[in-house]
């Protein structure tokens, strides 16, 4: 089983729709979770951090379910500009006590008119 | 807004040649990461520095890859010799907090490497 798993999509949705992605993780000790947005052939850009049960920023809401070991990203009122790949990242503490991030392969979102 | 700088942005090289990438993290960020991202996959950590020290290079192919951060600021990643399978995006990221704390990583624009 992969450490961080995401549905690759693509999710094809019309403008104005609400869409949600899930990301499952295997390490129950993970404490920090992140959603990154990545446009084609560009670098990942931090979208949201999730340290407790959830976080909300405008049209974007991230939630954490520790019992089932997944985080979700909800996008309301989708815009054409939301079309991108959404990467989930989960922190992992190595033996030396240093944080590192494990990334999922990403979920592709395509918003159409 | 402070950014992570990387150069070059694009590099085409022939197999068996040497190639080097440079990264300058956000000022004051003690932790620096090099990732490799193959098309359709998420970034994979190659090496992590805390100041000038390597703290994780478990996924770095050490027979051909090397990385250094001599003064604890900017960093260089080298591949010698390059192989066809090294074609990928090489991303540098940096973060601020000390070990063991929660943190956020910020990425540079990446270097897209094509090996022919």
HADDOCK unambig.tbl for C-alpha pairs under 7 A between the chains (distance, minus, plus):
assign (segid A and resid 32 and name CA) (segid B and resid 102 and name CA) 6.29 0.50 0.50
assign (segid A and resid 42 and name CA) (segid B and resid 109 and name CA) 6.43 0.50 0.50
assign (segid A and resid 43 and name CA) (segid B and resid 107 and name CA) 6.37 0.50 0.50
assign (segid A and resid 43 and name CA) (segid B and resid 108 and name CA) 6.59 0.50 0.50
assign (segid A and resid 43 and name CA) (segid B and resid 109 and name CA) 5.18 0.50 0.50
assign (segid A and resid 43 and name CA) (segid B and resid 110 and name CA) 6.32 0.50 0.50
assign (segid A and resid 44 and name CA) (segid B and resid 107 and name CA) 6.46 0.50 0.50
assign (segid A and resid 45 and name CA) (segid B and resid 107 and name CA) 6.90 0.50 0.50
assign (segid A and resid 97 and name CA) (segid B and resid 99 and name CA) 6.13 0.50 0.50
assign (segid A and resid 97 and name CA) (segid B and resid 100 and name CA) 5.53 0.50 0.50
assign (segid A and resid 98 and name CA) (segid B and resid 99 and name CA) 4.79 0.50 0.50
assign (segid A and resid 98 and name CA) (segid B and resid 100 and name CA) 5.59 0.50 0.50
assign (segid A and resid 99 and name CA) (segid B and resid 99 and name CA) 6.29 0.50 0.50
assign (segid A and resid 99 and name CA) (segid B and resid 100 and name CA) 5.96 0.50 0.50
assign (segid A and resid 103 and name CA) (segid B and resid 42 and name CA) 5.47 0.50 0.50
assign (segid A and resid 103 and name CA) (segid B and resid 43 and name CA) 6.18 0.50 0.50
assign (segid A and resid 104 and name CA) (segid B and resid 42 and name CA) 5.41 0.50 0.50
assign (segid A and resid 105 and name CA) (segid B and resid 40 and name CA) 6.69 0.50 0.50
assign (segid A and resid 105 and name CA) (segid B and resid 41 and name CA) 4.39 0.50 0.50
assign (segid A and resid 105 and name CA) (segid B and resid 42 and name CA) 4.10 0.50 0.50
assign (segid A and resid 106 and name CA) (segid B and resid 42 and name CA) 6.34 0.50 0.50
